[in-house]
Amino acid sequence: MTTPQAGILLPPPPLARYLSFSLTPGVPAADCLRALCRLADGERTLVGVGRALVSALGAEIAGLRGFPTFAGPGLELPATPAALWLWLRGDDRGEILHRARHLEQALTPAFRLDDTRDAFLHAGGRDLSGYEDGTENPIAEDAVRTAIVGADQPRLSGSSFVAVQRWTHDFAGFERMPAGERDFVIGRRLADNEEIDEAPASSHVKRAAQESFTPAAFVLRRSMPWAEGGRGGLMFVAFGTSFDPFEAVLRRMLGIEDGIVDALFRFTRPESGAYFWCPAISEGRLDLSPLGL
């Protein structure tokens, strides 16, 4: 029996680190992946597999595809694919550092570390803009149905698909806006997190309301703020049984269908974008059998 990687359904941790790896050309990856299975428990260390790695293993994961190259009025989303993605969860920055080192060592020489980002909880779960993040996240059984592939797909049962973007905020530009204007950008009041009925159609809440799509476009968000030097923003992480709901929301945010661009882009932009498949857990270890391992 397979189960999901536990970190998917747990709340975001106090601290986290995201690692993205590319493949080393000409070096087989199977042995390094087996070593990874001995270290990654799916809870403290969560694993996502990119399309390049699946292809290199001669396998196929139905539903796994490249990040979309969507463009809207004055906007174009970056696609930054990776072969492997790790989400390290914990509450001790030093322990996370050493765990990341050991994981990188285990994945050498088949994988090369390309990007490291540290993240953290802020103000009880708020974005660095100050607004609450993930207000309408599904919970309990709804979260499982939203994020975890069911028994109707036995080969992938217990697994998940995840979209990952690093958004960078223009803090100075956001702070120059009057408080009421900031509320209209988000579509919620900062003071009480209540939706604003009279907010414009471009407000983020109205653009991205998951229940307003047909079919409903729910994802399970596990996003966390990140910071490095004087820069920062949001590591957007959204799990689902497919990428379709995420892409539906993204298209509307970009104004592809009606020309109304999400006001969120007034102060923040994505600098990365990648898709991964998150294997299930079987007998306490990552189940890589769909990859032929």
Long-range contacts (C-beta under 8 A, 24 or more apart in sequence): 1-282, 2-157, 2-158, 2-159, 2-280, 2-281, 2-282, 2-287, 3-158, 3-280, 3-281, 3-282, 4-42, 4-144, 4-147, 4-148, 4-158, 4-159, 4-160, 4-278, 4-280, 4-281, 5-42, 5-43, 5-46, 5-47, 5-160, 5-278, 5-279, 5-280, 5-281, 5-286, 6-41, 6-42, 6-43, 6-281, 7-42, 7-43, 7-44, 7-45, 7-46, 7-87, 7-89, 8-46, 8-147, 8-148, 8-160, 8-162, 8-220, 8-222, 8-239, 8-278, 9-143, 9-144, 9-147, 9-148, 9-220, 10-43, 10-89, 12-89, 12-121, 12-125, 12-222, 12-223, 12-224, 13-89, 13-90, 13-91, 13-121, 14-90, 14-91, 14-120, 14-121, 15-89, 15-90, 15-91, 15-92, 15-93, 15-96, 15-118, 15-119, 15-120, 15-121, 16-87, 16-88, 16-89, 16-90, 16-96, 16-118, 16-119, 16-120, 16-224, 16-235, 17-87, 17-88, 17-96, 17-97, 17-100, 17-116, 17-117, 17-118, 17-119, 18-85, 18-86, 18-87, 18-88, 18-115, 18-116, 18-117, 18-119, 18-164, 18-235, 19-85, 19-86, 19-88, 19-100, 19-103, 19-104, 19-113, 19-115, 19-116, 20-80, 20-82, 20-84, 20-85, 20-113, 20-114, 20-115, 20-116, 20-274, 21-82, 21-83, 21-84, 21-85, 21-86, 21-107, 21-111, 21-112, 21-113, 21-114, 22-52, 22-82, 22-83, 22-111, 22-112, 22-114, 23-52, 23-53, 23-56, 23-83, 23-110, 23-111, 23-112, 24-109, 24-110, 24-111, 24-112, 27-109, 27-110, 28-110, 29-53, 29-56, 29-57, 29-83, 29-110, 29-111, 30-57, 30-293, 31-110, 32-106, 32-107, 32-108, 32-109, 32-110, 32-111, 33-110, 33-288, 33-291, 33-293, 34-293, 35-106, 35-107, 36-103, 36-106, 36-107, 36-286, 37-285, 37-286, 37-288, 38-106, 38-285, 39-102, 39-103, 39-106, 40-86, 40-103, 40-286, 41-284, 42-281, 42-286, 43-89, 44-88, 44-89, 44-90, 44-99, 45-86, 45-87, 45-88, 45-89, 45-99, 45-103, 46-86, 46-87, 46-88, 46-89, 46-278, 47-84, 47-85, 47-86, 47-278, 47-279, 47-286, 48-84, 48-85, 48-86, 48-87, 48-162, 48-164, 48-276, 48-277, 48-278, 49-83, 49-84, 49-85, 49-276, 49-277, 49-278, 49-279, 49-291, 50-81, 50-82, 50-83, 50-84, 50-85, 50-274, 50-275, 50-276, 50-277, 51-81, 51-275, 52-81, 52-82, 52-83, 53-83, 53-84, 54-277, 54-291, 56-83, 57-291, 57-292, 57-293, 58-292, 59-290, 59-291, 59-292, 61-156, 61-277, 61-290, 61-291, 62-153, 62-155, 62-156, 63-156, 63-161, 63-242, 63-243, 63-277, 64-161, 64-275, 64-276, 64-277, 65-243, 65-275, 66-275, 67-163, 67-273, 67-274, 67-275, 68-247, 68-250, 70-247, 70-250, 70-251, 70-254, 70-256, 71-254, 71-256, 72-253, 72-254, 72-255, 72-256, 72-261, 73-254, 73-255, 73-259, 73-261, 74-261, 75-254, 75-261, 75-265, 75-269, 77-250, 77-254, 77-270, 77-273, 78-270, 78-271, 78-272, 78-273, 79-273, 79-274, 80-272, 80-273, 80-274, 81-274, 81-275, 82-114, 82-115, 82-274, 82-276, 83-111, 84-111, 85-162, 85-164, 85-274, 85-276, 87-237, 93-118, 115-272, 117-166, 117-226, 117-228, 117-235, 118-226, 118-227, 118-228, 119-224, 119-225, 119-226, 119-235, 120-224, 120-225, 120-226, 120-227, 121-224, 121-225, 122-225, 127-223, 127-225, 127-234, 128-169, 128-171, 128-225, 128-227, 128-232, 128-233, 128-234, 129-169, 129-174, 129-182, 129-186, 129-267, 129-268, 130-190, 131-186, 131-188, 131-190, 131-193, 132-188, 132-193, 133-221, 133-223, 133-234, 134-221, 134-222, 134-223, 135-188, 135-193, 136-209, 136-210, 136-211, 137-220, 137-221, 138-218, 138-220, 142-218, 143-220, 145-241, 146-218, 146-219, 146-220, 146-239, 146-240, 146-241, 147-219, 147-220, 147-239, 147-240, 147-241, 148-241, 149-241, 150-241, 155-290, 156-280, 156-290, 157-280, 158-280, 158-281, 158-282, 158-287, 159-277, 159-278, 159-279, 159-280, 159-287, 159-290, 160-239, 160-240, 160-241, 160-277, 160-278, 161-239, 161-240, 161-241, 161-242, 161-243, 161-275, 161-276, 161-277, 161-278, 162-237, 162-238, 162-239, 162-240, 162-275, 162-276, 162-277, 162-278, 163-219, 163-236, 163-237, 163-238, 163-240, 163-243, 163-246, 163-273, 163-274, 163-275, 164-235, 164-236, 164-237, 164-272, 164-273, 164-274, 164-275, 164-276, 165-235, 165-236, 165-270, 165-272, 165-273, 165-274, 166-226, 166-233, 166-234, 166-235, 166-236, 166-270, 166-271, 166-272, 167-233, 167-234, 167-235, 167-236, 167-268, 167-269, 167-270, 167-271, 168-231, 168-232, 168-233, 168-268, 168-269, 168-270, 168-271, 169-232, 169-233, 169-234, 169-267, 169-268, 170-267, 170-268, 171-232, 171-267, 173-266, 173-267, 174-266, 174-267, 174-268, 177-266, 177-267, 184-263, 185-263, 185-264, 185-266, 185-267, 186-263, 186-264, 200-263, 201-260, 202-260, 202-261, 202-262, 202-263, 203-263, 204-253, 204-262, 204-263, 204-264, 207-249, 207-252, 207-253, 207-260, 207-262, 207-263, 207-264, 208-249, 208-252, 208-253, 208-262, 210-245, 210-249, 213-245, 213-248, 213-249, 213-252, 216-245, 217-244, 217-245, 217-246, 217-248, 217-249, 218-245, 219-245, 219-246, 219-249, 233-268, 234-268, 236-270, 239-278, 243-275
